[in-house]
Amino acid sequence: MIRKFIKRTSKKAGLPPGTPVFVGKKRVEKARISYIDYDETRVEEKEVKDIAQCFPFKDTPNVTWINIDGIHEFEIIEKIGKHFEVHPLILEDILNTTQRPKLEDFGQYIFIILNHSENAFL
């Protein structure tokens, strides 16, 4: 019975800041990656198997939205962070699904966290 009084420690306890650790509830089995790439004249939307297929968008003038359903596969987040030069502390925020909503403009990219409650859409 003593077990219910013992507080669990965080998975991140003892790790240096910026260490990629998924915090939260796993919502899908396998991660799904998709993108929307657009400019003034066209829109392309596609699901991809590997995050590396999105890397060429870094060097285009288009606007590209990369969506990842299943961030529990933190290797995907690490790869995209490395390629698009996303700061390790931002990657840590991405992997923490309990993070509070926020918006930060880094010049090269805008970082937005929006959370919703399980009951928000009832």
CYANA upper distance limits for C-alpha pairs under 8 A (distance plus 0.5 A):
  1 MET  CA      5 PHE  CA      8.48
  2 ILE  CA      6 ILE  CA      7.41
  9 THR  CA     13 ALA  CA      7.28
 11 LYS  CA     21 VAL  CA      7.81
 11 LYS  CA     23 VAL  CA      8.10
 12 LYS  CA     19 THR  CA      8.41
 12 LYS  CA     21 VAL  CA      7.18
 15 LEU  CA     19 THR  CA      7.06
 17 PRO  CA     89 LEU  CA      7.26
 17 PRO  CA     92 GLU  CA      8.47
 18 GLY  CA     88 PRO  CA      5.13
 18 GLY  CA     89 LEU  CA      4.90
 18 GLY  CA     90 ILE  CA      8.13
 18 GLY  CA     91 LEU  CA      7.52
 18 GLY  CA     92 GLU  CA      5.86
 19 THR  CA     88 PRO  CA      7.64
 19 THR  CA     89 LEU  CA      8.31
 19 THR  CA     92 GLU  CA      6.86
 20 PRO  CA     74 PHE  CA      7.34
 20 PRO  CA     78 GLU  CA      7.92
 20 PRO  CA     88 PRO  CA      8.18
 20 PRO  CA     91 LEU  CA      7.08
 20 PRO  CA     92 GLU  CA      5.70
 20 PRO  CA     95 LEU  CA      7.34
 21 VAL  CA     74 PHE  CA      7.64
 21 VAL  CA     92 GLU  CA      7.31
 21 VAL  CA     95 LEU  CA      6.83
 21 VAL  CA     96 ASN  CA      8.09
 22 PHE  CA     71 ILE  CA      7.92
 22 PHE  CA     72 HIS  CA      6.06
 22 PHE  CA     73 GLU  CA      8.49
 22 PHE  CA     74 PHE  CA      7.11
 22 PHE  CA     95 LEU  CA      5.23
 22 PHE  CA     96 ASN  CA      6.40
 22 PHE  CA     97 THR  CA      8.31
 23 VAL  CA     95 LEU  CA      6.63
 23 VAL  CA     96 ASN  CA      5.14
 23 VAL  CA     97 THR  CA      6.43
 23 VAL  CA     98 THR  CA      7.64
 24 GLY  CA     96 ASN  CA      6.98
 24 GLY  CA     97 THR  CA      5.72
 24 GLY  CA     98 THR  CA      6.96
 25 LYS  CA     97 THR  CA      8.26
 26 LYS  CA     70 GLY  CA      7.71
 26 LYS  CA     72 HIS  CA      6.77
 27 ARG  CA     70 GLY  CA      7.24
 28 VAL  CA     69 ASP  CA      7.86
 28 VAL  CA     70 GLY  CA      6.20
 29 GLU  CA     70 GLY  CA      7.90
 30 LYS  CA     70 GLY  CA      6.96
 30 LYS  CA     73 GLU  CA      8.46
 31 ALA  CA     68 ILE  CA      7.23
 31 ALA  CA     69 ASP  CA      5.89
 31 ALA  CA     70 GLY  CA      4.69
 31 ALA  CA     71 ILE  CA      7.25
 31 ALA  CA     72 HIS  CA      8.24
 31 ALA  CA     73 GLU  CA      7.16
 32 ARG  CA     47 GLU  CA      8.01
 32 ARG  CA     48 VAL  CA      8.23
 32 ARG  CA     49 LYS  CA      8.03
 32 ARG  CA     68 ILE  CA      6.23
 32 ARG  CA     69 ASP  CA      5.55
 32 ARG  CA     70 GLY  CA      6.99
 33 ILE  CA     47 GLU  CA      6.32
 33 ILE  CA     48 VAL  CA      6.12
 33 ILE  CA     49 LYS  CA      7.22
 33 ILE  CA     50 ASP  CA      7.89
 33 ILE  CA     51 ILE  CA      7.36
 33 ILE  CA     66 ILE  CA      7.80
 33 ILE  CA     67 ASN  CA      6.25
 33 ILE  CA     68 ILE  CA      5.15
 33 ILE  CA     69 ASP  CA      6.98
 34 SER  CA     45 GLU  CA      7.85
 34 SER  CA     46 LYS  CA      6.07
 34 SER  CA     47 GLU  CA      4.53
 34 SER  CA     48 VAL  CA      6.18
 34 SER  CA     66 ILE  CA      6.48
 34 SER  CA     67 ASN  CA      5.74
 34 SER  CA     68 ILE  CA      7.13
 35 TYR  CA     44 GLU  CA      8.48
 35 TYR  CA     45 GLU  CA      6.19
 35 TYR  CA     46 LYS  CA      6.14
 35 TYR  CA     47 GLU  CA      7.00
 35 TYR  CA     48 VAL  CA      8.39
 35 TYR  CA     54 CYS  CA      8.05
 35 TYR  CA     64 THR  CA      7.32
 35 TYR  CA     65 TRP  CA      5.95
 35 TYR  CA     66 ILE  CA      4.89
 35 TYR  CA     67 ASN  CA      6.34
 36 ILE  CA     43 VAL  CA      7.50
 36 ILE  CA     44 GLU  CA      6.14
 36 ILE  CA     45 GLU  CA      4.91
 36 ILE  CA     46 LYS  CA      7.25
 36 ILE  CA     64 THR  CA      6.12
 36 ILE  CA     65 TRP  CA      5.62
 36 ILE  CA     66 ILE  CA      7.12
 37 ASP  CA     43 VAL  CA      6.36
 37 ASP  CA     44 GLU  CA      5.70
 37 ASP  CA     45 GLU  CA      6.96
 37 ASP  CA     62 ASN  CA      7.03
 37 ASP  CA     63 VAL  CA      6.24
 37 ASP  CA     64 THR  CA      4.79
 37 ASP  CA     65 TRP  CA      6.90
 38 TYR  CA     42 ARG  CA      6.10
 38 TYR  CA     43 VAL  CA      4.83
 38 TYR  CA     44 GLU  CA      6.70
 38 TYR  CA     62 ASN  CA      6.14
 38 TYR  CA     63 VAL  CA      5.94
 38 TYR  CA     64 THR  CA      6.96
 39 ASP  CA     43 VAL  CA      7.26
 39 ASP  CA     62 ASN  CA      5.71
 39 ASP  CA     63 VAL  CA      6.82
 48 VAL  CA     53 GLN  CA      7.27
 49 LYS  CA     53 GLN  CA      8.32
 51 ILE  CA     55 PHE  CA      7.73
 51 ILE  CA     76 ILE  CA      7.06
 51 ILE  CA     79 LYS  CA      8.03
 51 ILE  CA     80 ILE  CA      7.38
 52 ALA  CA     79 LYS  CA      8.43
 52 ALA  CA     80 ILE  CA      8.27
 54 CYS  CA     58 LYS  CA      8.49
 54 CYS  CA     66 ILE  CA      8.09
 55 PHE  CA     80 ILE  CA      8.32
 55 PHE  CA     83 HIS  CA      7.51
 55 PHE  CA     84 PHE  CA      8.34
 56 PRO  CA     60 THR  CA      7.85
 57 PHE  CA     62 ASN  CA      8.11
 57 PHE  CA     64 THR  CA      7.40
 58 LYS  CA     84 PHE  CA      7.46
 71 ILE  CA     76 ILE  CA      8.04
 71 ILE  CA     77 ILE  CA      7.49
 71 ILE  CA     95 LEU  CA      6.97
 72 HIS  CA     95 LEU  CA      7.77
 73 GLU  CA     77 ILE  CA      7.92
 74 PHE  CA     78 GLU  CA      6.68
 74 PHE  CA     95 LEU  CA      7.67
 75 GLU  CA     79 LYS  CA      6.69
 76 ILE  CA     80 ILE  CA      6.73
 77 ILE  CA     81 GLY  CA      6.40
 77 ILE  CA     91 LEU  CA      7.40
 77 ILE  CA     95 LEU  CA      8.46
 78 GLU  CA     82 LYS  CA      6.60
 78 GLU  CA     91 LEU  CA      7.80
 79 LYS  CA     83 HIS  CA      6.72
 80 ILE  CA     84 PHE  CA      6.45
 80 ILE  CA     86 VAL  CA      8.41
 81 GLY  CA     85 GLU  CA      6.05
 81 GLY  CA     86 VAL  CA      5.10
 81 GLY  CA     87 HIS  CA      7.69
 81 GLY  CA     88 PRO  CA      8.07
 81 GLY  CA     91 LEU  CA      7.22
 82 LYS  CA     86 VAL  CA      6.95
 86 VAL  CA     90 ILE  CA      7.18
 86 VAL  CA     91 LEU  CA      7.43
 87 HIS  CA     91 LEU  CA      7.05
 88 PRO  CA     92 GLU  CA      6.70
 89 LEU  CA     93 ASP  CA      6.80
 90 ILE  CA     94 ILE  CA      6.70
 90 ILE  CA    111 PHE  CA      8.48
 91 LEU  CA     95 LEU  CA      6.85
 92 GLU  CA     96 ASN  CA      6.88
 93 ASP  CA     97 THR  CA      8.29
 93 ASP  CA     99 GLN  CA      6.99
 94 ILE  CA    113 ILE  CA      8.21
 97 THR  CA    115 ASN  CA      8.32
 99 GLN  CA    113 ILE  CA      8.10
 99 GLN  CA    115 ASN  CA      8.49
100 ARG  CA    113 ILE  CA      7.74
100 ARG  CA    114 LEU  CA      8.22
100 ARG  CA    115 ASN  CA      7.81
101 PRO  CA    112 ILE  CA      7.90
101 PRO  CA    113 ILE  CA      5.34
101 PRO  CA    114 LEU  CA      5.45
101 PRO  CA    115 ASN  CA      6.73
102 LYS  CA    111 PHE  CA      8.47
102 LYS  CA    112 ILE  CA      6.26
102 LYS  CA    113 ILE  CA      5.74
102 LYS  CA    114 LEU  CA      7.58
103 LEU  CA    110 ILE  CA      7.72
103 LEU  CA    111 PHE  CA      6.13
103 LEU  CA    112 ILE  CA      4.94
103 LEU  CA    113 ILE  CA      6.99
104 GLU  CA    110 ILE  CA      6.34
104 GLU  CA    111 PHE  CA      5.61
104 GLU  CA    112 ILE  CA      7.02
105 ASP  CA    109 TYR  CA      6.89
105 ASP  CA    110 ILE  CA      5.01
105 ASP  CA    111 PHE  CA      6.81
106 PHE  CA    110 ILE  CA      6.37
106 PHE  CA    111 PHE  CA      8.00
116 HIS  CA    120 ALA  CA      6.87
